[in-house]
Amino acid sequence: MNRKILIKVLIFLLIICIFVFNSIQIQAQEIPKLLFQKALEESKNGNFIQAEKDWNLYLNENPGDVAALSNRGNILLALGDPEAAIIDQTKAIELSSEDLDPYLNRGIAEEALKHWEDAYQDYRYVLQKNPDDVSALYNLGNVMGSMGNWSEAKKLFSKAAFSGNGNAMARSSEALAIYQLGDFELAEEKIRKLIRKYPLFADSRAALSAILWHKGFIGEAESNWAAAAGLDIRYREKQWLLNVRRWPPNPTNDLIKFLALEKR
């Protein structure tokens, strides 16, 4: 073969090899990104079992990815393993102490274990860095309520409501804290305002049923309960109210007594 032709062929083959090699490199770089996005979508869609598998695969190759660690921690919590969730969130904090999400997520896992003081410290840290963080304000309000400090819980729920552009759940929790503290008129006023703005909000309907029963207005309590029950039947369950929704004890007890058809 002519030497010049041979050189051209070799150059051509070299170019092909470089192209193939670069394509493989690009694909290799894209695979982790695709896996991260896949795990993230599965997490958002509630496909927690598959999400955990994909976060594990991703973290095997990228053990220092703070976002992936924190996301896997959230999945582990959703799967009922708060201890493992705390481990992941703590690793994320150790890798990036200025990232606030792992503190917030660790606090939620600590709440699941009723480690109130630990959760308090994590939420307080977030609020020191960002005093208007709605999630930290609201979650800390729940922690203070669980620790029996409903006065402080009320203040935190109120601030969360204002910081969150009128967040309905924060406003409802504020009214329930007021209810717990014994100011029934103010609690009812706030609950009714909330119902006018969000007529299909089950929490405020159930809360109004409880306070109306407490005040002896059984008929109106029943009509509001019919609306609440049609929207979310879980408000029948005392343990759900106390431990998941995190209602204060007095409104919870009033609603349960009302549902048991007890008379004032």
URQUI-V40929 format. One line per field, one symbol per residue. phi: phi as a letter, one per 40 degrees, with the letter a starting at -180 (. if undefined). psi: psi as a letter, one per 40 degrees, with the letter a starting at -180 (. if undefined). A space follows every 50 residues. Layout:
phi->???
psi->???
This chain:
phi->.ddccdcccccccccdccccccccccccccdccccccccccccccgcccc cccccccccdcbcbccccdcccdccccccgbccccccccccccccacccc dcccccdccccdcgcccccdcccccccccacbccccccccdccccccgcc ccddccccccccccfgdcccccccccccddcgccccccdccccccccbcb ccdcccccdccccdcgcccccccccdcccccaccccccccdcbbcgcccc ccccccccccgccc
psi->hhddddddddddddddddddddddddddddddddddddddddddeegddd ddddddddddegeehdddddddddddddefgddddddddddddddgeehd ddddddddddddefgddddddddddddddgeehdddddddddddddeegd dddddddddddddfffhdddddddddddddeegddddddddddddddgef hdddddddddddddeegddddddddddddddheeedhddddddcdfiidd dddddddddefii.
